[in-house]
Structure formats: structure tokens, C-alpha cells
């Protein structure tokens, strides 16, 4: 079991302030900060770096080989390129 404990704005503000996000009593940036606070502390960050299509497909092949994926290269590449563009 993994348990995370955190204090965040919803536990610190009166209920009437929480219900009205547009209230002038709440700084708008605090609402954004709250949404990413758990991600910042405990989240998984994925980096998408610029690379050529050839390099991208080489990385895909490496993962497929490592995890012994049962897909042919042509199908694997087609699905990888579709995923990358969507």
C-alpha cells in the first residue's frame, strides 16, 4: 500500500471560498498551482525531445526488443507513427 499525505488549499480555506473559484479572495494562480502540486511532488514526468523519425523508430525498436513485443516491425512502426501524430 502506498499512502501520500499532503496539505492543500481545499483543507485550508473556508468552504465558501472553495466553491467559488472566481472569488476575488482566491488568487487565480493558486488554483493552477494546486492542480499541479501533486504532480510536482509525486508525479511522473515524461520528456518528449526533438528527434528525427529515424531516431524515434530506433527508440521504438529498442523498447520492442527489450520487452519482446510480438509485433512485426512494419505494424509496430505504423502504430508508433500514428501515436506520435495523435
Beta strands, then each sheet from edge to edge (+ up, - down):
end
